[in-house]
Amino acid sequence: MADLYGQSGDDKRPTEVPAIRWEEPPEGPVLVLLDQTRLPAEEVELVCTDASALVEAIGSLAVRGAPLLGIAGAYGVALAAARGFAVDEAADALAGARPTAVNLSVGVRRARDAYQAEVAKGGGPEQGARAALAAARQLHREDAEASTRMAQHGLALLGELLPGGGHRILTHCNTGALVSGGEGTAFAVALAAHRAGQLRRLWVDETRPLLQGARLTAYEAARRGMAYTLLTDNAAGSLFAAGEVDAVLIGADRIAADGSVANKVGSYPLAVLARYHHVPFIVVAPVTTVDPHTPDGASIEVEQRPGFEVTEMAAPQAPVSGAGGGIPVAPLGTQAYNPAFDVTPPELITAIVTEEGVVSPVTADGLAELCARSGRAATG
């Protein structure tokens, strides 16, 4: 069992390669991404010169995480506009790159609407491109601010549910700065607890099949000096049974109007375990992740990913022979079931934490009221 003992709550905030940034070299604007498929072995950046390159990066999970996908989608529209490509065509391709992640389509729509509004006023394509870029940058700033507020609300909720500190938090997938314009969603709450001296242990699910927990969350926790322990996904039950989990914190890729939450596959079993063991199960996500046009969990389109992600293992520096570029771990021709997400019903969720506040219990009315306060209901 991989284990790291934490340092003091005052983390040193190491110099980091940003997950996403816009640059304007002499040869034309580009979108630069930290390739998350290469972490933690190496920090390598991808340079996207057009929307099609960004669509490919989204599909390969080089860039991932609901909030960051929204930011990327907005910048992708701005990139297409600035480079003189067909904006509507680029926007459609970007919005469809990962169907479950609602933030992606929200970000794309914001930048496209800004572009079209400027052109409709009589501005040319150049003015439209500037408007799209301004919308993307604004979304980027808003997400950073939302991250800070979510962390504050989440830490306060932990204090109410678990007075006394010493929290042992279990998290799934990756929800830190790698998925956000700020410090993340669920991970940002754990980080706030760490800084306040209230985090005893961060339990990190490895998160099969692509190991976003082992590769990315452990990477971020180590850089922050947090006390963390890595476990296989199927070890979580024994951890609950031993009484070693005080709360589960996860993010979300889409929240339906009734409070059903789509998140990385493996989240739903944790919710069931948490309910059986009377452990709070908390979802942390910005209001942009709430989709009022998706009525319930059954209406959420769940992305199905390639089978080779299950039948092969990726190992840096190792020879590869599988169709997906990994090491085969199953007989040739084996079929695999590989949903990217599962859906947790609202009755298993203790609270949904957003930048606008906390919804608990999780109900359609409670979510609708929160969205109305933020203006989300009007924009969809």
Backbone torsions as a table, in degrees:
resi	resn	phi	psi	omega
1	MET	NA	116.5	179.1
2	ALA	-68.2	136.8	-175.7
3	ASP	-145.1	143.7	173.6
4	LEU	-136.9	129.9	175.7
5	TYR	-88.3	137.7	-171.3
6	GLY	-78.0	161.1	172.9
7	GLN	-92.3	-168.2	179.7
8	SER	-65.7	164.6	-179.0
9	GLY	-64.6	-17.5	-179.4
10	ASP	-87.6	82.4	-177.7
11	ASP	-68.8	155.5	-171.3
12	LYS	-84.3	-4.2	-178.5
13	ARG	47.9	75.5	-175.6
14	PRO	-64.1	156.2	175.3
15	THR	-62.0	128.7	-174.4
16	GLU	-123.4	147.5	169.8
17	VAL	-79.3	121.8	-177.3
18	PRO	-62.7	146.4	-178.8
19	ALA	-66.3	-28.3	-178.9
20	ILE	-155.8	142.1	174.3
21	ARG	-157.3	152.3	178.4
22	TRP	-98.7	132.1	177.6
23	GLU	-131.7	154.1	-179.3
24	GLU	-129.4	74.0	175.4
25	PRO	-70.3	169.3	-176.5
26	PRO	-56.5	-32.5	-177.0
27	GLU	-80.2	-1.7	176.0
28	GLY	128.5	159.3	-176.1
29	PRO	-65.0	149.0	178.0
30	VAL	-141.8	159.0	173.3
31	LEU	-111.4	123.1	-175.7
32	VAL	-106.8	127.4	-176.7
33	LEU	-119.8	141.8	167.9
34	LEU	-77.6	119.4	-176.6
35	ASP	-73.7	103.5	-175.0
36	GLN	-75.2	-12.6	176.2
37	THR	-73.3	-17.1	-177.4
38	ARG	-95.6	-9.7	178.9
39	LEU	-78.7	149.9	3.2
40	PRO	-92.5	2.7	-173.5
41	ALA	-63.3	-38.5	-178.0
42	GLU	-155.2	150.8	177.2
43	GLU	-100.4	104.0	-176.3
44	VAL	-122.2	137.9	-179.9
45	GLU	-104.2	144.4	173.5
46	LEU	-105.2	139.1	178.4
47	VAL	-112.0	117.4	-179.5
48	CYS	-102.4	123.9	178.5
49	THR	-101.4	-8.0	178.2
50	ASP	-153.4	171.1	-176.5
51	ALA	-66.2	-32.4	-178.8
52	SER	-64.6	-36.9	176.2
53	ALA	-65.4	-36.9	178.5
54	LEU	-69.3	-40.0	176.6
55	VAL	-58.0	-43.4	178.4
56	GLU	-63.7	-40.8	179.1
57	ALA	-65.4	-36.4	177.7
58	ILE	-67.3	-44.0	-179.5
59	GLY	-64.6	-34.6	-179.8
60	SER	-83.5	-5.1	-177.0
61	LEU	69.8	21.4	170.8
62	ALA	-63.0	-34.4	170.7
63	VAL	-124.6	133.8	-170.6
64	ARG	-159.0	174.0	-178.7
65	GLY	94.5	129.1	-170.1
66	ALA	-52.4	-55.0	-178.0
67	PRO	-61.5	-42.7	-178.4
68	LEU	-67.4	-32.7	176.6
69	LEU	-64.0	-37.1	175.9
70	GLY	-61.9	-44.4	178.4
71	ILE	-63.5	-45.1	-179.8
72	ALA	-61.6	-42.1	179.3
73	GLY	-61.1	-41.1	178.9
74	ALA	-65.7	-45.3	177.7
75	TYR	-64.0	-33.9	179.0
76	GLY	-62.6	-41.1	175.8
77	VAL	-64.2	-44.0	178.6
78	ALA	-61.6	-37.2	179.4
79	LEU	-66.1	-44.2	178.1
80	ALA	-61.1	-42.5	-179.7
81	ALA	-65.8	-44.1	-177.5
82	ALA	-67.7	-29.6	-178.1
83	ARG	-91.2	-2.4	176.3
84	GLY	83.0	19.3	176.7
85	PHE	-87.3	167.9	179.4
86	ALA	-68.1	113.9	-172.9
87	VAL	-67.0	-44.7	-178.4
88	ASP	-63.3	-41.5	179.5
89	GLU	-63.8	-44.2	178.8
90	ALA	-63.9	-41.7	-179.0
91	ALA	-62.7	-42.6	179.8
92	ASP	-63.8	-42.2	180.0
93	ALA	-64.9	-41.9	-179.8
94	LEU	-66.6	-45.8	-176.8
95	ALA	-62.5	-28.7	-178.6
96	GLY	-92.8	3.0	-174.2
97	ALA	-67.5	-34.4	176.0
98	ARG	-141.8	97.8	-167.7
99	PRO	-66.5	-27.1	-176.8
100	THR	-76.5	-30.5	-174.2
101	ALA	-80.0	100.1	-174.7
102	VAL	-68.1	-29.1	-179.7
103	ASN	-58.9	-32.3	-179.6
104	LEU	-60.7	-49.8	-179.7
105	SER	-68.4	-32.1	177.5
106	VAL	-64.1	-46.1	179.5
107	GLY	-64.4	-42.8	177.8
108	VAL	-60.0	-45.0	-177.5
109	ARG	-64.8	-39.1	-179.6
110	ARG	-62.4	-44.8	-178.7
111	ALA	-70.7	-39.7	179.1
112	ARG	-66.4	-40.9	178.4
113	ASP	-62.1	-40.1	179.1
114	ALA	-64.3	-41.0	178.3
115	TYR	-62.6	-49.8	-176.1
116	GLN	-66.5	-36.4	179.3
117	ALA	-64.4	-40.4	-180.0
118	GLU	-67.5	-42.6	178.9
119	VAL	-65.9	-38.5	-179.8
120	ALA	-64.5	-27.5	178.7
121	LYS	-79.5	-2.1	179.6
122	GLY	105.2	-1.3	176.7
123	GLY	-73.5	149.9	178.6
124	GLY	-82.0	-179.3	179.7
125	PRO	-56.9	-33.5	-179.2
126	GLU	-66.8	-43.7	176.9
127	GLN	-65.7	-37.6	176.9
128	GLY	-62.1	-40.4	178.5
129	ALA	-63.4	-40.8	178.7
130	ARG	-64.1	-38.7	179.2
131	ALA	-66.0	-40.1	178.4
132	ALA	-64.4	-41.5	178.9
133	LEU	-65.7	-39.9	177.7
134	ALA	-62.2	-38.5	178.5
135	ALA	-66.0	-40.4	179.0
136	ALA	-64.9	-43.8	-179.9
137	ARG	-65.6	-36.5	177.7
138	GLN	-65.3	-42.6	177.4
139	LEU	-61.6	-40.2	178.5
140	HIS	-60.0	-46.8	179.3
141	ARG	-64.4	-43.2	-179.4
142	GLU	-61.2	-39.4	-178.7
143	ASP	-67.5	-38.9	176.9
144	ALA	-61.5	-43.0	178.7
145	GLU	-66.4	-39.7	179.2
146	ALA	-62.7	-38.3	179.3
147	SER	-59.3	-45.5	179.5
148	THR	-62.0	-43.1	-178.5
149	ARG	-69.9	-38.1	176.4
150	MET	-61.3	-41.5	179.2
151	ALA	-61.2	-41.2	179.7
152	GLN	-64.9	-47.4	-179.8
153	HIS	-64.6	-40.9	-179.0
154	GLY	-65.8	-41.2	179.0
155	LEU	-64.9	-40.0	177.6
156	ALA	-63.5	-39.9	179.1
157	LEU	-64.7	-42.8	177.5
158	LEU	-59.6	-39.1	178.5
159	GLY	-63.1	-35.1	178.5
160	GLU	-73.4	-43.4	-176.1
161	LEU	-77.7	-32.8	-173.6
162	LEU	-132.7	68.5	-177.1
163	PRO	-62.3	144.2	176.9
164	GLY	107.4	-11.7	178.0
165	GLY	73.4	-158.9	-177.1
166	GLY	66.2	37.0	-173.4
167	HIS	-69.7	137.7	170.1
168	ARG	-112.1	106.7	-170.0
169	ILE	-110.1	131.1	174.4
170	LEU	-101.6	131.9	178.4
171	THR	-130.3	158.8	-175.2
172	HIS	-130.2	142.0	-178.0
173	CYS	64.6	-148.9	-177.0
174	ASN	-132.4	129.3	-174.5
175	THR	-138.4	28.8	-177.3
176	GLY	-98.6	-148.8	-177.5
177	ALA	-63.3	-19.4	179.1
178	LEU	-72.2	-11.3	-179.4
179	VAL	-119.4	16.4	-167.0
180	SER	-150.5	161.3	170.4
181	GLY	-78.3	-12.0	178.9
182	GLY	-120.5	-129.5	-178.2
183	GLU	-102.7	9.0	172.2
184	GLY	110.7	-161.9	-177.7
185	THR	-116.6	-94.0	-180.0
186	ALA	-62.1	-41.2	179.5
187	PHE	-63.2	-34.7	179.1
188	ALA	-62.8	-33.4	176.9
189	VAL	-67.8	-45.6	177.7
190	ALA	-61.8	-38.2	178.6
191	LEU	-65.6	-39.4	177.0
192	ALA	-63.3	-39.4	176.8
193	ALA	-64.4	-40.4	177.1
194	HIS	-60.1	-46.5	-179.0
195	ARG	-65.3	-29.7	179.5
196	ALA	-85.4	2.3	-179.0
197	GLY	72.7	22.8	-175.6
198	GLN	-110.1	1.2	-179.4
199	LEU	-98.7	114.2	177.3
200	ARG	-84.4	-40.3	-177.1
201	ARG	-159.3	135.2	170.5
202	LEU	-105.3	112.3	175.5
203	TRP	-85.3	124.7	-174.4
204	VAL	-113.1	108.5	171.3
205	ASP	-63.0	135.1	179.6
206	GLU	-64.0	-32.4	174.4
207	THR	70.9	78.5	173.9
208	ARG	-66.8	156.2	-1.4
209	PRO	-91.5	-8.9	-173.2
210	LEU	-102.9	4.7	168.4
211	LEU	60.4	40.8	178.1
212	GLN	-63.9	-27.9	176.5
213	GLY	-72.3	-50.3	-178.4
214	ALA	-65.6	-42.5	-175.1
215	ARG	-81.7	-38.8	-168.0
216	LEU	-108.9	-49.3	-179.6
217	THR	-67.1	-43.1	177.2
218	ALA	-62.5	-37.3	177.1
219	TYR	-60.4	-46.3	-179.6
220	GLU	-70.0	-40.7	-179.4
221	ALA	-64.2	-40.3	179.7
222	ALA	-64.2	-41.1	-179.5
223	ARG	-67.6	-23.9	179.7
224	ARG	-93.2	-2.4	-179.7
225	GLY	71.2	27.3	-178.7
226	MET	-85.3	148.9	174.0
227	ALA	-77.2	112.6	-177.3
228	TYR	-137.8	155.8	176.1
229	THR	-136.7	133.0	179.5
230	LEU	-92.6	138.2	176.8
231	LEU	-139.1	154.9	173.3
232	THR	-70.3	151.9	-177.6
233	ASP	-56.8	-39.7	-175.9
234	ASN	-80.0	3.5	173.7
235	ALA	-91.7	-6.6	-175.2
236	ALA	-61.5	-37.9	-179.4
237	GLY	-59.3	-43.1	179.8
238	SER	-67.4	-30.6	178.4
239	LEU	-67.2	-43.5	175.3
240	PHE	-62.3	-45.5	-177.2
241	ALA	-61.7	-30.0	179.1
242	ALA	-81.7	-2.3	179.2
243	GLY	72.3	30.1	-174.7
244	GLU	-99.4	4.0	-178.6
245	VAL	-119.6	124.7	177.6
246	ASP	-95.5	-28.7	-179.8
247	ALA	-160.7	151.5	172.3
248	VAL	-109.1	130.7	176.8
249	LEU	-123.3	122.8	177.0
250	ILE	-132.7	167.0	173.0
251	GLY	-96.2	-160.1	180.0
252	ALA	-156.5	147.1	174.2
253	ASP	-102.9	-23.5	173.4
254	ARG	-159.6	135.8	175.0
255	ILE	-118.3	118.3	-179.1
256	ALA	-73.6	167.0	-176.2
257	ALA	-61.3	-27.1	-179.6
258	ASP	-87.7	-0.8	179.5
259	GLY	97.9	0.9	173.9
260	SER	-66.3	140.8	-173.5
261	VAL	-121.5	122.6	171.1
262	ALA	-94.2	124.4	178.4
263	ASN	-144.4	176.0	-177.6
264	LYS	-47.5	134.7	-178.0
265	VAL	-53.4	135.3	-173.2
266	GLY	110.6	-12.4	179.3
267	SER	-72.3	-42.4	-178.5
268	TYR	-59.2	-45.9	176.8
269	PRO	-59.3	-34.1	177.2
270	LEU	-65.3	-37.1	178.2
271	ALA	-64.6	-40.0	178.2
272	VAL	-64.7	-45.6	177.9
273	LEU	-61.0	-42.9	-178.9
274	ALA	-62.6	-42.6	179.4
275	ARG	-63.1	-44.3	-178.6
276	TYR	-62.7	-36.9	-176.1
277	HIS	-96.6	9.5	176.1
278	HIS	58.1	45.1	179.2
279	VAL	-111.8	132.4	178.5
280	PRO	-58.7	135.9	177.6
281	PHE	-117.7	110.6	-168.2
282	ILE	-119.4	131.4	176.7
283	VAL	-104.7	132.3	-179.8
284	VAL	-121.2	119.5	-176.2
285	ALA	-160.4	149.5	175.9
286	PRO	-70.1	160.7	-179.1
287	VAL	-61.1	-26.9	178.4
288	THR	-62.9	-15.5	178.5
289	THR	-82.3	-16.3	176.5
290	VAL	-77.7	126.2	-179.0
291	ASP	-113.1	98.1	-177.8
292	PRO	-66.6	-14.7	180.0
293	HIS	-88.2	-6.0	173.9
294	THR	-102.9	107.5	-169.7
295	PRO	-67.6	-35.8	-174.4
296	ASP	-155.4	177.4	-177.1
297	GLY	-62.5	-35.1	-179.4
298	ALA	-65.3	-18.9	-178.3
299	SER	-90.3	-3.1	-179.4
300	ILE	-81.4	124.9	175.8
301	GLU	-76.2	120.1	-179.0
302	VAL	-97.7	120.8	-179.2
303	GLU	-65.7	131.5	173.5
304	GLN	-102.7	124.7	-175.5
305	ARG	-102.9	166.8	-174.8
306	PRO	-58.8	144.0	-179.1
307	GLY	-64.4	-28.1	-177.4
308	PHE	-64.5	-17.8	175.7
309	GLU	-65.4	-23.8	178.7
310	VAL	-96.2	-39.6	-174.8
311	THR	-83.5	-7.0	177.5
312	GLU	-130.3	157.0	174.5
313	MET	-118.0	132.1	175.4
314	ALA	-86.5	130.4	179.5
315	ALA	-138.4	113.6	-179.8
316	PRO	-56.7	140.1	176.2
317	GLN	72.2	3.6	-179.4
318	ALA	-100.5	147.1	176.1
319	PRO	-62.6	142.6	-177.2
320	VAL	-117.3	150.6	178.1
321	SER	-144.1	-2.1	-178.5
322	GLY	-84.0	164.3	-178.4
323	ALA	-62.9	-28.7	-179.7
324	GLY	-95.4	7.1	178.6
325	GLY	87.9	16.0	-180.0
326	GLY	-118.8	-170.2	179.0
327	ILE	-94.9	119.9	-179.3
328	PRO	-61.4	135.4	176.7
329	VAL	-123.6	6.8	178.3
330	ALA	-138.1	157.7	179.8
331	PRO	-57.7	147.2	178.6
332	LEU	-55.7	132.6	179.1
333	GLY	91.5	-1.4	179.2
334	THR	-63.9	130.8	174.9
335	GLN	-85.0	147.9	-177.3
336	ALA	-131.2	141.8	172.9
337	TYR	-96.7	118.5	-171.4
338	ASN	-140.3	67.0	173.5
339	PRO	-71.3	139.3	179.6
340	ALA	-75.6	-24.2	-173.5
341	PHE	-137.8	161.7	163.4
342	ASP	-130.5	171.2	-173.6
343	VAL	-119.3	127.7	178.0
344	THR	-103.1	124.3	-179.3
345	PRO	-71.4	155.1	-174.4
346	PRO	-61.9	-28.5	-177.3
347	GLU	-68.9	-14.3	177.0
348	LEU	-96.6	-0.7	-175.0
349	ILE	-105.2	123.9	179.7
350	THR	-69.8	-43.7	-177.2
351	ALA	-160.8	151.7	168.8
352	ILE	-112.6	122.1	-179.2
353	VAL	-101.7	126.4	176.3
354	THR	-128.1	175.4	176.7
355	GLU	-67.7	-19.0	-179.3
356	GLU	-91.4	-6.2	-179.4
357	GLY	136.0	-167.8	-173.4
358	VAL	-114.2	136.8	173.1
359	VAL	-107.3	115.3	178.4
360	SER	-159.8	123.6	-1.8
361	PRO	-66.4	162.3	-177.0
362	VAL	-85.2	111.1	-179.9
363	THR	-135.8	161.6	177.4
364	ALA	-61.6	-41.4	-179.7
365	ASP	-64.9	-42.5	179.7
366	GLY	-62.9	-42.4	177.6
367	LEU	-66.0	-42.1	-179.5
368	ALA	-62.2	-40.2	179.0
369	GLU	-64.5	-42.7	179.2
370	LEU	-64.4	-42.4	178.9
371	CYS	-64.4	-38.4	179.6
372	ALA	-64.0	-39.3	178.6
373	ARG	-62.8	-35.5	-176.3
374	SER	-87.7	-12.0	-175.6
375	GLY	86.0	4.2	-176.7
376	ARG	-66.4	-34.7	-176.4
377	ALA	-63.1	-34.7	-177.9
378	ALA	-70.6	-32.1	-176.6
379	THR	-95.1	-18.6	-178.5
380	GLY	69.8	NA	NA
